[in-house]
Amino acid sequence: MRRAHLKFAILICTVAYVPAGARAQVPKSSVAKPKPGGLGGQVVNAKGVPVAGALILWQAADGEKPHVLHSDAQGRFHVENLRPGSYDLRASSGGTWSEWEHNVLVRPGDDASVTLRLTFKDAAVAVGVELKGTMRVWDAPVPGALPHDSAVDAQGNIWFTLQETGHIARFNPDTHEWKLYKVPTEDSGPHGLVSDAFGDIWFTENYAGKIGRLDPKSGAIVEFTPPTAKDPHTPVFGPDGALWFTAQNSNVIGRLDIASGKISEFSVPTQDAHPYGIVSAEDGGLWFCELSGGKLGRLDPASGAITEYAPAEKDVEPRRLIALKGAIYFTDSGGGRLGRLTFADKKFKFWGSPSGIHSEPYGIAADLAGKIWYEESGTGANNLVRFDPSVEVFRTYPMPAPNSSVRNMARDAKGRLWLPLSLANKIAVVE
């Protein structure tokens, strides 16, 4: 959401200054091309005894179906050559399951290790899960909150930014209980958010021009101020382990080194492009939407170089995007379409959304079966849409509240999609 005014931001943490309009260079420590990482560990029973031949499910957060492997004679397992990013995994043997381990961070050149303990019987497995499109709804915890974006943490909690009341909100999907954290800067406008492997929640302050980090254990919030970006928008962790973010009206992509707190900025080549949603993709790049520029952009996190891709179609307004099976899928709010750009040939393809040119597609996600879901937020639309890319068929589901306006979706390890219904001041889960 745009604001007509922006408050002057006070510098709280050290930043790396880059003159306006200049392209910053990524610190030398991350200039080399990110190396693949590994994910491994051991499966044990409730008494801590290693379990041989256990089934391990592991999945990345990009819509691909879960992968399967088995533990060895010592209960150990290992997956090599993984692109850096977050992974979910779970183990089973003899009808007994471990808890899901969420958001296990695989770093460049390093091995992530977890212990999967088989403690209970549970048939809720996310292999090939097919969402039926049924939705459950809860009210936001405070009136007039405007829940904006959603994220899932390592414990399976669902987090939301409450843009108009300046809160970061945690929702327990099992107990349906809320916990609120107030951002210290007044009128901060928290917008996008993402969980890291250490349990912290990182978020953008769209009105105040800051980046925030929340420690849920203590409730402490630390704020960082970019050199020039006045409206941080969407955050994502890149393959270099840094927090990257778009700044819509400032027309830059930001990089925050979470170890030092230093921020660098990279100017988008197209003037007034309005960089919007951003994702870390399997090709190693950071892809983002240029809402006003009518293009997709790709930033190389090793060099900072930005390449832009423009479709031939007119009135394209890319808004949100996902990386899925060798391509970028994005919502085109201007043309009422779903768009795709394939990595191999850099060609675009568009499909008209079921509710037509004024449907204004917005938030988008993929389920574990490889289906794409997005919401039509336009006047008279208000539908949740499922698209099967294998047969190019759409199906629509009416939203459970009028004028929902879903700006973002987050998928949990069970395959469910969590939606903030911004203008309805509610949240929903798609099952």
C-alpha positions as CSV (number, residue, x, y, z in Angstrom):
1,M,0.0,0.0,0.0
2,R,1.3,3.4,-0.9
3,R,1.4,6.5,1.3
4,A,1.5,10.1,0.2
5,H,3.9,11.0,2.9
6,L,7.1,9.5,4.3
7,K,8.6,10.4,7.6
8,F,12.3,11.2,7.9
9,A,14.1,8.2,9.3
10,I,16.8,8.4,11.9
11,L,19.9,6.3,11.3
12,I,19.9,3.6,13.9
13,C,22.4,1.1,12.7
14,T,25.6,1.5,10.6
15,V,25.0,1.4,6.9
16,A,27.3,1.3,3.8
17,Y,26.5,4.6,2.0
18,V,26.1,4.5,-1.8
19,P,25.4,7.8,-3.6
20,A,21.9,8.1,-5.1
21,G,21.7,6.5,-8.5
22,A,25.0,4.6,-8.1
23,R,25.2,0.9,-8.2
24,A,26.8,-0.6,-5.1
25,Q,29.1,-3.5,-5.2
26,V,28.4,-6.5,-3.0
27,P,31.0,-6.9,-0.2
28,K,34.1,-8.9,-1.4
29,S,33.2,-11.7,1.0
30,S,30.2,-12.5,-1.1
31,V,31.5,-11.7,-4.6
32,A,32.3,-15.4,-5.4
33,K,29.5,-17.4,-6.9
34,P,27.5,-19.1,-4.0
35,K,28.6,-22.7,-3.5
36,P,26.0,-25.4,-3.0
37,G,25.3,-26.7,0.4
38,G,24.2,-29.9,2.1
39,L,21.5,-31.1,4.4
40,G,21.9,-34.1,6.7
41,G,21.5,-35.5,10.1
42,Q,20.2,-38.6,11.9
43,V,16.9,-40.3,12.6
44,V,16.4,-41.6,16.2
45,N,13.6,-43.2,18.1
46,A,12.0,-41.8,21.3
47,K,14.9,-43.2,23.4
48,G,17.5,-41.7,21.1
49,V,18.5,-45.0,19.4
50,P,19.4,-44.6,15.7
51,V,16.7,-45.9,13.3
52,A,18.0,-47.6,10.1
53,G,15.9,-47.4,6.9
54,A,13.7,-44.6,8.1
55,L,11.8,-42.6,5.4
56,I,12.9,-38.9,5.2
57,L,10.8,-36.3,3.4
58,W,12.5,-33.1,2.5
59,Q,11.2,-30.2,0.5
60,A,12.3,-26.7,-0.6
61,A,10.0,-23.7,-0.3
62,D,9.5,-23.2,-4.0
63,G,6.5,-25.4,-4.8
64,E,8.4,-28.5,-5.8
65,K,7.0,-31.8,-4.6
66,P,8.8,-33.4,-1.5
67,H,11.8,-35.6,-2.1
68,V,12.3,-39.0,-0.4
69,L,15.4,-40.8,0.9
70,H,16.2,-43.3,3.6
71,S,18.5,-43.4,6.6
72,D,21.5,-45.7,6.6
73,A,22.4,-48.4,9.1
74,Q,23.4,-45.8,11.6
75,G,20.2,-43.8,11.0
76,R,22.1,-41.1,9.1
77,F,21.2,-39.3,5.9
78,H,22.7,-36.6,3.7
79,V,21.6,-34.6,0.6
80,E,24.3,-32.9,-1.4
81,N,24.5,-30.1,-4.0
82,L,21.5,-28.1,-2.6
83,R,21.1,-24.5,-3.6
84,P,21.2,-22.3,-0.5
85,G,17.9,-21.6,1.1
86,S,15.3,-22.9,3.6
87,Y,14.1,-26.5,3.7
88,D,11.5,-28.5,5.6
89,L,12.0,-32.2,6.5
90,R,10.4,-35.0,8.5
91,A,11.0,-38.7,9.1
92,S,8.9,-41.8,9.5
93,S,9.4,-45.5,10.4
94,G,6.9,-48.2,11.4
95,G,4.0,-45.7,11.4
96,T,5.8,-43.4,13.8
97,W,6.7,-39.8,12.8
98,S,9.0,-37.0,13.8
99,E,7.9,-33.4,14.1
100,W,8.4,-31.3,11.0
101,E,11.7,-29.4,11.1
102,H,10.8,-26.1,9.4
103,N,13.1,-23.6,7.7
104,V,16.3,-25.4,8.1
105,L,18.8,-23.0,6.5
106,V,21.3,-24.4,4.1
107,R,24.2,-22.0,3.7
108,P,26.6,-21.7,0.8
109,G,29.3,-24.3,1.1
110,D,28.1,-25.6,4.5
111,D,26.2,-28.6,5.7
112,A,23.1,-28.1,7.8
113,S,22.4,-30.9,10.4
114,V,19.3,-31.9,12.2
115,T,18.1,-34.8,14.4
116,L,14.7,-36.2,13.6
117,R,13.2,-37.9,16.6
118,L,10.3,-40.4,16.0
119,T,7.9,-39.6,18.8
120,F,4.3,-39.9,17.7
121,K,1.8,-41.3,15.2
122,D,0.4,-38.8,12.6
123,A,-1.0,-39.5,9.2
124,A,-0.8,-35.8,8.1
125,V,1.9,-36.2,5.5
126,A,2.5,-33.6,2.8
127,V,3.4,-35.9,0.0
128,G,1.4,-35.0,-3.1
129,V,-1.1,-33.0,-1.0
130,E,-3.9,-31.6,-3.2
131,L,-5.6,-28.6,-1.7
132,K,-9.3,-28.7,-2.0
133,G,-9.8,-25.0,-1.9
134,T,-11.8,-25.0,1.4
135,M,-11.0,-22.0,3.6
136,R,-11.2,-21.3,7.3
137,V,-11.3,-17.7,8.6
138,W,-10.3,-15.8,11.8
139,D,-10.6,-12.2,12.6
140,A,-7.4,-10.1,12.9
141,P,-6.5,-9.5,16.6
142,V,-7.2,-5.7,16.5
143,P,-9.7,-3.6,14.5
144,G,-8.5,-1.8,11.4
145,A,-5.2,-3.7,11.4
146,L,-4.9,-4.2,7.6
147,P,-3.0,-7.6,7.8
148,H,-0.6,-7.3,4.9
149,D,1.9,-10.2,4.4
150,S,2.3,-13.6,6.0
151,A,5.2,-15.9,6.8
152,V,5.8,-19.3,8.6
153,D,8.5,-19.7,11.3
154,A,10.6,-22.7,12.3
155,Q,7.9,-23.9,14.8
156,G,5.1,-23.7,12.3
157,N,3.6,-20.4,13.7
158,I,2.1,-18.1,11.2
159,W,3.2,-14.4,11.3
160,F,1.4,-11.4,9.8
161,T,2.3,-7.7,9.5
162,L,-0.5,-5.4,10.7
163,Q,0.3,-2.4,8.6
164,E,-2.1,0.2,10.0
165,T,-1.6,-0.5,13.7
166,G,2.1,-1.0,13.5
167,H,2.2,-4.6,14.9
168,I,3.9,-7.9,14.0
169,A,1.4,-10.6,14.9
170,R,2.0,-14.3,15.6
171,F,-0.8,-16.8,15.1
172,N,-0.7,-20.3,16.6
173,P,-2.4,-22.6,14.0
174,D,-3.2,-25.2,16.6
175,T,-4.6,-23.1,19.5
176,H,-5.7,-20.1,17.3
177,E,-4.1,-17.8,19.8
178,W,-2.5,-14.4,18.8
179,K,0.5,-12.6,20.2
180,L,1.3,-9.0,19.3
181,Y,4.6,-7.2,19.1
182,K,4.5,-3.4,18.7
183,V,7.0,-1.8,16.3
184,P,8.8,1.0,18.3
185,T,8.7,3.5,15.4
186,E,5.3,5.2,15.2
187,D,3.4,5.0,11.9
188,S,5.9,2.4,10.7
189,G,3.6,0.6,8.3
190,P,5.1,-3.0,8.6
191,H,4.7,-4.6,5.2
192,G,6.6,-7.7,4.2
193,L,8.2,-10.2,6.6
194,V,10.3,-13.4,6.6
195,S,11.6,-15.8,9.2
196,D,15.2,-16.8,9.5
197,A,16.8,-20.1,10.7
198,F,17.5,-18.6,14.2
199,G,13.9,-17.8,15.0
200,D,14.0,-14.1,14.3
201,I,11.4,-12.3,12.2
202,W,12.6,-9.7,9.7
203,F,10.2,-7.2,8.3
204,T,10.0,-4.0,6.3
205,E,8.7,-0.7,7.6
206,N,7.1,0.7,4.4
207,Y,6.0,4.0,5.9
208,A,9.0,4.7,8.1
209,G,11.7,3.6,5.7
210,K,13.4,1.0,7.9
211,I,14.0,-2.7,8.2
212,G,13.1,-4.4,11.5
213,R,14.3,-7.6,13.3
214,L,12.1,-9.1,16.0
215,D,13.4,-11.6,18.5
216,P,10.2,-13.5,19.5
217,K,11.7,-14.8,22.7
218,S,12.5,-11.4,24.2
219,G,10.2,-9.3,22.2
220,A,13.1,-7.0,21.3
221,I,13.0,-5.2,18.0
222,V,16.1,-3.7,16.3
223,E,15.7,-1.3,13.4
224,F,18.0,-0.6,10.5
225,T,17.8,2.4,8.2
226,P,18.9,2.2,4.5
227,P,21.0,4.9,2.9
228,T,18.3,6.2,0.5
229,A,15.4,3.7,0.4
230,K,12.4,5.4,2.0
231,D,9.9,2.7,1.5
232,P,11.2,-0.9,1.9
233,H,8.6,-3.3,0.5
234,T,9.2,-7.0,0.2
235,P,12.1,-9.0,1.9
236,V,13.6,-12.3,1.0
237,F,16.8,-14.2,2.1
238,G,19.1,-14.6,-0.8
239,P,21.6,-17.5,-1.6
240,D,24.4,-15.4,0.0
241,G,22.5,-15.5,3.4
242,A,21.8,-11.7,3.2
243,L,18.4,-10.1,3.5
244,W,17.4,-8.6,0.2
245,F,14.4,-6.2,-0.2
246,T,12.6,-4.1,-2.8
247,A,12.0,-0.4,-2.2
248,Q,9.1,0.5,-4.5
249,N,9.1,4.3,-4.9
250,S,12.8,4.6,-4.2
251,N,13.5,2.3,-7.2
252,V,16.2,0.3,-5.6
253,I,17.0,-3.2,-4.4
254,G,18.5,-3.3,-0.9
255,R,20.9,-5.8,0.7
256,L,21.2,-6.1,4.5
257,D,24.2,-8.1,5.9
258,I,22.5,-9.7,8.9
259,A,25.9,-10.1,10.7
260,S,27.1,-6.5,10.4
261,G,23.8,-4.6,9.8
262,K,25.3,-2.9,6.8
263,I,23.0,-2.1,4.0
264,S,23.9,-1.6,0.3
265,E,21.6,-0.5,-2.5
266,F,21.3,-1.3,-6.2
267,S,19.5,1.0,-8.5
268,V,17.0,-0.5,-10.9
269,P,18.0,0.5,-14.5
270,T,14.5,1.6,-15.5
271,Q,13.4,4.9,-14.0
272,D,10.4,4.8,-11.8
273,A,10.1,1.0,-12.3
274,H,8.6,0.5,-8.8
275,P,10.2,-2.8,-7.8
276,Y,7.6,-4.8,-5.9
277,G,7.7,-8.6,-5.0
278,I,11.0,-10.4,-4.9
279,V,12.0,-14.1,-4.7
280,S,15.2,-16.2,-4.6
281,A,15.1,-18.6,-7.5
282,E,16.6,-21.9,-8.4
283,D,18.8,-20.3,-11.1
284,G,20.7,-18.5,-8.3
285,G,19.2,-15.1,-9.0
286,L,16.9,-12.7,-7.2
287,W,13.9,-12.0,-9.4
288,F,11.6,-9.1,-8.8
289,C,8.6,-7.4,-10.3
290,E,8.7,-3.9,-11.9
291,L,5.2,-2.8,-11.2
292,S,5.3,0.4,-13.2
293,G,8.1,-0.6,-15.5
294,G,6.1,-3.5,-16.9
295,K,9.1,-5.9,-16.6
296,L,10.7,-8.6,-14.6
297,G,14.2,-7.9,-13.1
298,R,16.9,-10.4,-12.2
299,L,19.7,-9.4,-9.8
300,D,22.9,-11.4,-9.6
301,P,23.7,-11.5,-5.9
302,A,27.4,-12.2,-6.6
303,S,27.9,-9.0,-8.7
304,G,24.9,-6.8,-8.1
305,A,24.2,-6.7,-11.8
306,I,20.5,-6.3,-12.8
307,T,19.1,-7.6,-16.0
308,E,15.6,-6.6,-17.1
309,Y,13.1,-8.7,-19.2
310,A,10.2,-6.9,-20.9
311,P,7.3,-8.8,-22.5
312,A,5.8,-7.8,-25.8
313,E,2.3,-7.5,-24.3
314,K,0.9,-4.1,-23.3
315,D,-0.4,-2.8,-19.9
316,V,1.6,-5.4,-18.0
317,E,2.0,-4.6,-14.3
318,P,3.9,-7.5,-12.6
319,R,3.0,-7.5,-8.9
320,R,3.9,-10.7,-7.0
321,L,5.9,-13.7,-8.2
322,I,7.1,-17.2,-7.4
323,A,9.8,-19.5,-8.7
324,L,8.5,-22.9,-9.8
325,K,10.0,-25.6,-12.0
326,G,12.4,-23.6,-14.1
327,A,10.3,-20.5,-14.5
328,I,9.0,-17.4,-12.8
329,Y,5.2,-17.1,-12.5
330,F,3.8,-13.7,-11.7
331,T,0.5,-11.9,-11.3
332,D,-0.2,-9.2,-13.8
333,S,-2.6,-6.8,-12.1
334,G,-2.7,-4.3,-15.0
335,G,-3.7,-6.8,-17.7
336,G,-5.7,-9.2,-15.5
337,R,-3.4,-12.1,-16.3
338,L,-1.1,-14.8,-15.0
339,G,2.3,-14.6,-16.6
340,R,5.3,-16.9,-16.9
341,L,8.9,-16.4,-17.9
342,T,11.0,-19.5,-18.4
343,F,14.7,-19.5,-17.4
344,A,15.8,-21.6,-20.4
345,D,14.7,-19.3,-23.2
346,K,13.6,-16.1,-21.3
347,K,10.3,-16.2,-23.1
348,F,7.0,-14.9,-21.7
349,K,3.6,-16.5,-21.8
350,F,0.3,-15.1,-20.5
351,W,-3.1,-16.5,-19.6
352,G,-6.1,-14.3,-19.0
353,S,-7.4,-14.6,-15.5
354,P,-11.0,-16.1,-15.2
355,S,-12.6,-12.8,-14.0
356,G,-11.2,-10.8,-16.9
357,I,-9.0,-7.8,-17.6
358,H,-10.1,-6.0,-14.4
359,S,-9.5,-8.9,-12.1
360,E,-6.3,-7.4,-10.7
361,P,-4.4,-10.6,-9.7
362,Y,-2.3,-10.1,-6.5
363,G,-0.9,-12.5,-4.0
364,I,0.5,-15.8,-5.4
365,A,1.9,-19.1,-4.1
366,A,2.3,-22.7,-5.2
367,D,1.1,-25.8,-3.4
368,L,3.0,-29.0,-2.9
369,A,1.4,-30.6,-5.9
370,G,2.8,-27.9,-8.2
371,K,-0.5,-26.0,-8.6
372,I,-0.4,-22.2,-8.6
373,W,-2.8,-20.2,-6.4
374,Y,-3.5,-16.5,-6.6
375,E,-6.3,-14.1,-5.6
376,E,-8.3,-11.8,-7.9
377,S,-8.6,-8.6,-5.9
378,G,-10.3,-6.4,-8.5
379,T,-13.8,-4.9,-8.1
380,G,-16.4,-7.6,-8.6
381,A,-13.8,-10.4,-8.6
382,N,-12.8,-11.4,-5.1
383,N,-11.9,-15.0,-6.0
384,L,-9.2,-17.4,-5.1
385,V,-7.9,-19.0,-8.4
386,R,-6.1,-22.3,-8.9
387,F,-4.0,-22.8,-12.1
388,D,-2.6,-26.2,-13.1
389,P,0.4,-25.4,-15.3
390,S,0.6,-29.0,-16.6
391,V,-2.8,-28.7,-18.4
392,E,-3.2,-24.9,-18.3
393,V,-6.6,-25.1,-16.6
394,F,-8.1,-22.6,-14.1
395,R,-10.5,-23.1,-11.3
396,T,-12.0,-20.4,-9.1
397,Y,-13.2,-20.4,-5.5
398,P,-15.2,-17.4,-4.0
399,M,-13.3,-15.7,-1.1
400,P,-14.9,-16.1,2.3
401,A,-15.2,-12.4,3.0
402,P,-16.1,-9.4,0.8
403,N,-13.3,-7.3,-0.6
404,S,-10.6,-9.6,0.8
405,S,-7.6,-8.2,-1.1
406,V,-4.9,-10.9,-0.6
407,R,-1.5,-9.2,-1.0
408,N,0.6,-12.2,-0.1
409,M,0.4,-16.0,0.6
410,A,2.7,-18.3,2.7
411,R,2.8,-22.1,2.5
412,D,3.4,-24.2,5.7
413,A,5.1,-27.6,5.7
414,K,1.8,-29.4,5.6
415,G,1.0,-27.7,2.3
416,R,-1.6,-25.3,3.5
417,L,-1.7,-21.7,2.3
418,W,-2.1,-18.8,4.8
419,L,-3.7,-15.6,3.5
420,P,-4.0,-12.1,5.0
421,L,-7.4,-10.8,3.9
422,S,-6.2,-7.2,4.1
423,L,-9.3,-5.1,3.6
424,A,-11.6,-7.6,5.4
425,N,-9.3,-7.4,8.5
426,K,-9.2,-11.2,8.7
427,I,-6.8,-14.1,7.9
428,A,-7.6,-17.4,6.2
429,V,-6.1,-20.8,5.6
430,V,-6.6,-22.8,2.4
431,E,-6.8,-26.6,2.9
